[in-house]
Amino acid sequence: MRTITATIEKASDGGYGIYTDIPGLIGSGLTEEEAKADFCGVLKEQAAYYYERTNTYPDWYKEGYEIEYRYDLSGFFLSFPFINASEFASYVGINPSLMRKYKSGLVKASAKQKDQIQAKYSEMIRNLERVKF
């Protein structure tokens, strides 16, 4: 079974965009749910189109697939608007101005920056899971 990694980002119209490394597999919508539904529809349409042209389905479709959704930082802040980018930046140890650029989509984080953010985010989640009210 193949895992298709689909990245959710903030679209230029203020909605959501989804992309993968498979050409033509994209989705968009005003909400995250709409973008995911559009993405799944495009995925099936692309497989059907491939079948029409080649009389076989693409390998990723034949063997089965699962979709793993990930966020780029612009999509993350769009989906969770209650998280303050500057405060989050301070928590993860990144310059707040740079984090605001990630949030707006002006700049993409490097792999090293993503790893640093992910590690601190995971630590934050573990800490939050211990909270009891």
C-alpha positions as CSV (number, residue, x, y, z in Angstrom):
1,M,0.0,0.0,0.0
2,R,1.3,3.4,-0.9
3,T,1.1,6.4,1.3
4,I,0.3,9.6,-0.5
5,T,1.6,12.6,1.4
6,A,-0.7,15.5,0.7
7,T,0.4,18.9,2.0
8,I,-2.2,21.5,3.1
9,E,-1.4,25.1,2.5
10,K,-3.0,28.5,2.5
11,A,-4.2,29.2,-1.0
12,S,-3.8,32.6,-2.7
13,D,-7.5,33.2,-2.4
14,G,-7.4,32.7,1.4
15,G,-8.8,29.2,1.2
16,Y,-6.9,25.9,1.2
17,G,-4.8,24.2,-1.4
18,I,-3.5,20.6,-1.3
19,Y,-0.6,19.3,-3.3
20,T,1.5,16.1,-3.6
21,D,4.6,15.0,-5.5
22,I,2.3,13.1,-7.9
23,P,1.7,15.4,-11.0
24,G,-1.9,16.5,-11.3
25,L,-3.0,15.5,-7.8
26,I,-4.2,18.8,-6.3
27,G,-7.2,20.0,-4.4
28,S,-8.6,23.3,-3.3
29,G,-11.5,24.7,-1.3
30,L,-12.7,27.5,0.9
31,T,-12.5,25.2,3.9
32,E,-10.0,22.4,4.8
33,E,-12.9,19.9,4.4
34,E,-13.8,21.2,0.9
35,A,-10.2,21.0,-0.1
36,K,-9.8,17.4,1.1
37,A,-13.0,16.4,-0.7
38,D,-11.8,18.1,-3.9
39,F,-8.5,16.4,-3.6
40,C,-10.1,13.0,-3.2
41,G,-12.3,13.6,-6.2
42,V,-9.3,14.7,-8.3
43,L,-7.4,11.6,-7.2
44,K,-10.1,9.3,-8.5
45,E,-10.5,11.4,-11.7
46,Q,-6.8,11.2,-12.4
47,A,-6.8,7.4,-11.9
48,A,-9.8,7.1,-14.3
49,Y,-8.1,9.3,-16.8
50,Y,-4.9,7.3,-16.6
51,Y,-7.0,4.1,-17.2
52,E,-8.7,5.6,-20.3
53,R,-5.3,6.4,-21.8
54,T,-3.3,3.2,-20.8
55,N,-6.0,0.6,-20.1
56,T,-4.5,0.2,-16.6
57,Y,-4.6,2.1,-13.4
58,P,-1.5,3.8,-11.9
59,D,0.5,1.7,-9.6
60,W,-0.4,3.8,-6.5
61,Y,-4.1,3.2,-7.3
62,K,-3.9,-0.5,-8.1
63,E,-1.8,-1.4,-5.0
64,G,-4.1,0.7,-2.8
65,Y,-3.2,3.9,-1.0
66,E,-3.7,5.9,2.1
67,I,-3.5,9.7,2.3
68,E,-1.4,11.3,5.0
69,Y,-2.3,14.9,5.3
70,R,0.4,17.3,6.5
71,Y,0.4,21.1,6.9
72,D,2.9,23.6,5.6
73,L,3.1,26.4,8.2
74,S,0.7,28.7,6.3
75,G,-1.9,25.9,6.3
76,F,-1.3,25.1,9.9
77,F,-2.0,28.7,11.1
78,L,-5.0,28.9,8.8
79,S,-6.5,25.7,10.3
80,F,-5.7,26.8,13.8
81,P,-6.1,30.6,13.9
82,F,-6.2,30.7,17.7
83,I,-2.5,29.9,17.8
84,N,-0.5,33.1,17.9
85,A,2.4,32.9,15.4
86,S,4.7,35.1,17.4
87,E,4.2,33.3,20.6
88,F,4.5,29.9,18.9
89,A,7.7,31.1,17.3
90,S,9.1,32.0,20.7
91,Y,8.1,28.6,22.1
92,V,9.8,26.7,19.3
93,G,12.9,29.0,19.3
94,I,12.5,30.7,15.9
95,N,12.5,34.4,15.2
96,P,8.8,35.7,15.4
97,S,9.3,37.8,12.2
98,L,10.4,34.7,10.3
99,M,7.4,32.7,11.7
100,R,5.0,35.3,10.5
101,K,6.6,35.0,7.0
102,Y,6.0,31.2,7.2
103,K,2.4,31.9,8.3
104,S,1.7,34.2,5.3
105,G,3.4,31.8,2.9
106,L,6.0,34.4,1.8
107,V,8.8,32.0,2.9
108,K,8.9,28.2,3.1
109,A,10.7,26.6,6.1
110,S,13.8,24.6,5.4
111,A,13.9,20.9,6.3
112,K,16.0,21.7,9.4
113,Q,13.6,24.4,10.5
114,K,10.6,22.0,10.0
115,D,12.4,19.4,12.1
116,Q,13.0,21.9,14.9
117,I,9.4,23.1,14.8
118,Q,8.1,19.6,14.7
119,A,10.2,18.5,17.7
120,K,9.1,21.5,19.8
121,Y,5.4,21.1,18.7
122,S,5.5,17.4,19.7
123,E,6.9,18.4,23.1
124,M,4.1,21.0,23.5
125,I,1.5,18.4,22.7
126,R,2.9,15.9,25.2
127,N,2.8,18.7,27.8
128,L,-0.8,19.6,26.9
129,E,-1.9,16.0,27.2
130,R,-0.9,16.1,30.9
131,V,-3.2,19.0,31.6
132,K,-6.3,18.1,33.6
133,F,-9.2,20.5,34.5
